[in-house]
Amino acid sequence: MNKYIYNDTHVYWVKSDYSDINYTKGKKVPMYGVDLSSFRVLDEKIYAVDNKAVYYSGIPIAFAEPGSFKLLKNGYAIDKNHVFLQGEIIYGASPKQVSFLMII
C-alpha cells in the first residue's frame, strides 16, 4: 500500500511492498517545496493538495489548480480548467461536462 507520511517538518511519499502494512520496507521519497501548513491528503489517499500544488503519488500534477481541485470517483478529478485521470490531464474533456454512468 502506498501513502503519504508527514509531520511538522517533512512530507514523504511512501511506496510500500503490499505485504508490509507497517511501511518498514517501503521506499520513503521526500517531497520538496510542499507547504506544510496547508498540506492535506485527499480521500483516495493517492492525491494530496497544498496551497501551491496538487500531488498524485507524491508528484506535483502539471497545470492542476489547487484552489479548485476536486476528487470525483475511480481516480478521476477536476479543477476549474481540466479533467484528470490518475494524475494526468484528459485533453479535450471539460470539467463542466463531466458525468458518470452507473452500469449495473
C-alpha positions as CSV (number, residue, x, y, z in Angstrom):
1,M,0.0,0.0,0.0
2,N,1.2,3.5,-0.8
3,K,0.7,6.5,1.3
4,Y,1.8,10.0,2.4
5,I,3.7,10.4,5.7
6,Y,4.1,13.8,7.1
7,N,4.8,15.8,10.2
8,D,5.6,19.4,11.1
9,T,8.8,19.5,9.0
10,H,8.7,16.9,6.2
11,V,6.3,15.2,3.7
12,Y,7.2,11.8,2.2
13,W,5.5,9.6,-0.4
14,V,6.0,6.0,0.7
15,K,5.7,3.3,-1.9
16,S,5.4,0.2,0.1
17,D,5.5,-3.5,-0.5
18,Y,1.9,-4.6,-0.4
19,S,2.7,-7.2,2.3
20,D,4.3,-4.7,4.6
21,I,1.4,-3.0,6.5
22,N,3.9,-1.1,8.7
23,Y,5.7,0.6,5.8
24,T,9.1,-0.6,7.0
25,K,10.1,-2.0,3.6
26,G,8.7,0.9,1.6
27,K,10.8,3.5,-0.2
28,K,10.4,6.8,1.5
29,V,10.7,9.6,-1.1
30,P,10.9,13.1,0.3
31,M,8.7,15.8,-1.3
32,Y,10.3,19.2,-1.6
33,G,8.6,22.6,-1.7
34,V,5.4,21.4,0.0
35,D,3.6,24.0,2.0
36,L,3.3,22.1,5.3
37,S,0.8,24.4,6.9
38,S,-1.8,23.7,4.1
39,F,-0.9,20.1,3.1
40,R,-3.7,17.6,3.3
41,V,-4.2,14.1,1.9
42,L,-7.5,13.7,-0.1
43,D,-10.0,10.9,0.2
44,E,-8.4,8.5,-2.3
45,K,-5.1,8.8,-0.4
46,I,-3.1,8.9,-3.6
47,Y,-4.0,12.5,-4.2
48,A,-2.8,15.4,-1.9
49,V,-3.0,19.1,-2.1
50,D,-1.5,22.2,-0.5
51,N,-2.0,25.9,-1.4
52,K,0.7,25.7,-4.2
53,A,0.1,22.3,-5.9
54,V,-1.9,19.1,-6.3
55,Y,0.1,15.9,-6.0
56,Y,-0.5,12.4,-7.3
57,S,1.7,9.6,-5.9
58,G,3.9,12.3,-4.4
59,I,4.5,14.1,-7.7
60,P,3.1,17.6,-8.5
61,I,0.4,17.5,-11.2
62,A,1.3,19.9,-14.0
63,F,-1.4,22.6,-14.6
64,A,-3.6,21.4,-11.7
65,E,-5.1,24.3,-9.8
66,P,-5.2,23.5,-6.1
67,G,-7.9,26.1,-5.2
68,S,-10.5,24.4,-7.4
69,F,-9.3,20.8,-7.4
70,K,-11.9,18.2,-6.5
71,L,-11.8,14.4,-6.5
72,L,-14.5,12.5,-8.3
73,K,-14.5,8.7,-8.5
74,N,-12.1,5.9,-9.5
75,G,-9.0,8.1,-9.9
76,Y,-10.8,10.9,-11.7
77,A,-10.6,14.5,-10.6
78,I,-11.3,18.0,-11.9
79,D,-10.2,21.6,-11.4
80,K,-11.6,24.7,-13.0
81,N,-9.8,24.0,-16.3
82,H,-9.1,20.3,-16.6
83,V,-10.3,16.7,-16.1
84,F,-7.7,14.3,-14.7
85,L,-7.4,10.6,-14.6
86,Q,-4.7,9.2,-12.2
87,G,-2.9,12.5,-12.2
88,E,-2.9,13.0,-16.0
89,I,-4.9,15.6,-17.9
90,I,-7.5,14.2,-20.2
91,Y,-7.2,16.5,-23.1
92,G,-10.5,17.6,-24.8
93,A,-12.5,16.8,-21.6
94,S,-14.4,19.6,-20.0
95,P,-14.7,19.8,-16.2
96,K,-18.1,21.5,-16.6
97,Q,-19.5,18.5,-18.6
98,V,-18.1,15.5,-16.6
99,S,-20.7,12.9,-15.5
100,F,-20.6,9.2,-14.7
101,L,-22.9,6.4,-15.7
102,M,-23.7,3.7,-13.3
103,I,-23.6,0.3,-15.0
104,I,-25.4,-2.5,-13.3
